[in-house]
Amino acid sequence: MSILHSLSRVRIHSHVTQSRFLHVEDALGIGKIRLFAGTYRRGAGLEQHGHHFLDIADARVVFGALARAEPDFSYREYKGTPTDRGAVSRVLSIQVKGDNVYVELKCGPGKLTPTGAVTPAGRATVEVNVGLKLYEARRLGAAILAYLRAWDVMQMLEYRDAIGQPLPYQVVPATSDGTENGRGAGVIALQPDEAATRQAAHSTRASGGPEAPLESGSDTQGGGQEQLSMKAGSVELARQTAEELFAPGNGHAPQPAPPLRYADGAPVDETNSAEIQTFRQFLAEKQTAPASRAALQSYYRRHAAVH
């Protein structure tokens, strides 16, 4: 049998003096908290006792107020039980007066109203009034609230397949205008669904398997293909933009020009301005590099003789 449906009573908290007692017990199987109080004398035993069932929703408010030591808090509740011999009335009263808290249970004859409620009908036959100091009442309230919270957790575990599951957090990439890279060009930030599409494509390529088709409803099948093409285009545009942004020569410092070389692989002397100028002139005229330094010298002599 599930512990949530067991009717056995667990004593949650007790307050006992030399002549009075107050027990708060588990009746959560029927959605209530049971208060059981009485008076006694040493050597004589129990004199009188009474009980009262408090609904869980009301118990949270009442014991929460006691746990917080809410000043001048008061609560009164009328309940009862119809029987074959007449209705039995039960009244619960809780009152905070300064540093003292009084919990009173009354029981006596009752009267059934047209709405089905039971009201007192005459003098109570049982009256039990238990006094607590404010700190004792706070301790009582805190203990009951802790028990109710633990019961809430157990109830959620019992019905974990039926209760709503929390939605996962969505990771949204940050946007950027590209200025932190020294340029004014914008960097396109992928939306969550685009980022998921790109991640799925990357995972599929890494595993070597075929790409899985995206799911879509039957009434949006055509639109789904168009949206997929647009997403793919956005992903490609973002990739190209990033490549252009981080390509050599797009930073603050200019990239050095490649060294000039003859067709045979020999480098041009970078300290010889005449050789460099003649090499560039040859390159512009012939649209190809000189075969060697000797070929460039021969070209220079012919060019100088003409002029």
Secondary structure, DSSP 8 states (H G I E B T S, - for coil): --GGG-----EEEEEE-SSEEEEEEEEGGGTEEEEEEEEEETTTEEEEEEEEEEEHHHHHHHHHHHHTT-TT-EEEEEEEE--TT-EEEEEEEEEEETTEEEEEEEEEEEEE-TTS-EEE-SS-SEEEEEEEEHHHHHHHHHHHHHHHHHHHHHHHHHTTTTS------------B-SGGGTS---B----HHHHHHHHHHHHHHHHT---------GGGHHHHHHHHHHHHHHHHHHHHHHHHHTSTT-SSS-------B-TTS-B--TT-HHHHHHHHHHHHHHSS--SSHHHHHHHHHHHHHH-
